[in-house]
Amino acid sequence: MNVHANITIEEGSTNVYADLGYTDAGEMQRKSQLAGEIARAIKARRLTQEDAATLLGIDQSKVSRITCGQFRGVSEAKLLELVARLGHDVKIVVSPARRRAGKIELQFA
């Protein structure tokens, strides 16, 4: 049986949270990127969640939630702190003001 359906494909933006209509889409995307980096660093260092929790100064359940992408309730500042505790250098650069609203973006080296 050959069924052809009219399928419409819509190209999304570079931010899935914006595509889903979140009002805090920029923040959610940054937090997602940081949580992903935390998960990668834990895996690269071959840490158990318990060992990671001890190193990060948080409980194991929070490590589990963050590495599974459940980071609501965790601030960007806290996630940046956790990235630094995992041995990454974190650099925040504030550039001169422009005639438009500024933006916040993350770059991973």
DOZA-550549 format. One record per residue (C-alpha): residue in one letter; x, y, z. Coordinates in nm, 2 decimals. Last residue first. Layout:
<pts>
(pt 'A' (X Y Z))
...
</pts>
This chain:
<pts>
(pt 'A' (3.68 2.66 2.25))
(pt 'F' (3.31 2.68 2.35))
(pt 'Q' (3.14 3.01 2.27))
(pt 'L' (2.83 3.13 2.46))
(pt 'E' (2.61 3.41 2.37))
(pt 'I' (2.44 3.70 2.54))
(pt 'K' (2.30 3.98 2.33))
(pt 'G' (2.29 4.36 2.35))
(pt 'A' (1.98 4.57 2.28))
(pt 'R' (2.05 4.81 2.00))
(pt 'R' (2.23 5.14 1.97))
(pt 'R' (2.55 4.98 2.08))
(pt 'A' (2.72 4.95 2.41))
(pt 'P' (3.09 4.84 2.43))
(pt 'S' (3.18 4.48 2.48))
(pt 'V' (3.14 4.27 2.80))
(pt 'V' (3.35 3.96 2.79))
(pt 'I' (3.29 3.67 3.03))
(pt 'K' (3.56 3.40 3.03))
(pt 'V' (3.51 3.06 3.18))
(pt 'D' (3.82 2.84 3.20))
(pt 'H' (3.72 2.47 3.22))
(pt 'G' (3.85 2.24 3.49))
(pt 'L' (3.53 2.08 3.61))
(pt 'R' (3.49 2.34 3.88))
(pt 'A' (3.48 2.60 3.60))
(pt 'V' (3.18 2.42 3.44))
(pt 'L' (3.01 2.40 3.78))
(pt 'E' (3.05 2.78 3.83))
(pt 'L' (2.91 2.85 3.49))
(pt 'L' (2.61 2.63 3.58))
(pt 'K' (2.56 2.82 3.90))
(pt 'A' (2.57 3.16 3.71))
(pt 'E' (2.32 3.03 3.46))
(pt 'S' (2.09 2.96 3.75))
(pt 'V' (1.95 2.61 3.84))
(pt 'G' (1.57 2.61 3.89))
(pt 'R' (1.51 2.45 3.55))
(pt 'F' (1.82 2.24 3.46))
(pt 'Q' (1.66 1.91 3.36))
(pt 'G' (1.89 1.83 3.07))
(pt 'C' (1.98 1.47 3.18))
(pt 'T' (2.32 1.59 3.29))
(pt 'I' (2.15 1.86 3.51))
(pt 'R' (1.91 1.61 3.67))
(pt 'S' (2.18 1.35 3.74))
(pt 'V' (2.41 1.61 3.89))
(pt 'K' (2.12 1.74 4.10))
(pt 'S' (2.05 1.39 4.23))
(pt 'Q' (2.42 1.34 4.32))
(pt 'D' (2.42 1.63 4.56))
(pt 'I' (2.62 1.95 4.49))
(pt 'G' (2.98 2.05 4.58))
(pt 'L' (3.10 2.01 4.22))
(pt 'L' (3.38 1.77 4.31))
(pt 'T' (3.17 1.57 4.55))
(pt 'A' (2.88 1.56 4.30))
(pt 'A' (3.11 1.45 4.02))
(pt 'D' (3.24 1.16 4.23))
(pt 'E' (2.89 1.06 4.31))
(pt 'Q' (2.78 1.09 3.94))
(pt 'T' (3.08 0.87 3.85))
(pt 'L' (3.37 1.05 3.69))
(pt 'R' (3.53 0.93 3.37))
(pt 'R' (3.70 1.27 3.32))
(pt 'A' (3.56 1.28 2.97))
(pt 'K' (3.21 1.17 3.09))
(pt 'I' (3.20 1.44 3.36))
(pt 'A' (3.33 1.70 3.10))
(pt 'R' (3.07 1.60 2.85))
(pt 'A' (2.78 1.62 3.10))
(pt 'I' (2.90 1.96 3.22))
(pt 'E' (2.93 2.08 2.85))
(pt 'G' (2.57 1.96 2.79))
(pt 'A' (2.45 2.14 3.09))
(pt 'L' (2.62 2.46 2.97))
(pt 'Q' (2.46 2.43 2.63))
(pt 'S' (2.12 2.37 2.78))
(pt 'K' (2.17 2.67 3.01))
(pt 'R' (2.25 2.89 2.71))
(pt 'Q' (1.95 2.76 2.52))
(pt 'M' (1.72 2.82 2.82))
(pt 'E' (1.85 3.17 2.87))
(pt 'G' (1.79 3.26 2.51))
(pt 'A' (1.44 3.10 2.51))
(pt 'D' (1.31 3.28 2.82))
(pt 'T' (0.97 3.35 2.67))
(pt 'Y' (0.94 2.99 2.55))
(pt 'G' (0.75 2.96 2.23))
(pt 'L' (0.86 2.61 2.11))
(pt 'D' (1.06 2.76 1.82))
(pt 'A' (1.23 2.99 2.08))
(pt 'Y' (1.32 2.69 2.28))
(pt 'V' (1.45 2.51 1.97))
(pt 'N' (1.70 2.80 1.91))
(pt 'T' (1.88 2.80 1.58))
(pt 'S' (1.56 2.87 1.40))
(pt 'G' (1.33 2.61 1.27))
(pt 'E' (1.26 2.51 0.91))
(pt 'E' (0.90 2.40 0.86))
(pt 'I' (0.83 2.08 0.68))
(pt 'T' (0.48 2.03 0.55))
(pt 'I' (0.38 1.68 0.47))
(pt 'N' (0.10 1.61 0.22))
(pt 'A' (0.05 1.24 0.25))
(pt 'H' (0.13 0.98 0.00))
(pt 'V' (0.01 0.63 0.08))
(pt 'N' (0.15 0.33 -0.11))
(pt 'M' (0.00 0.00 0.00))
</pts>
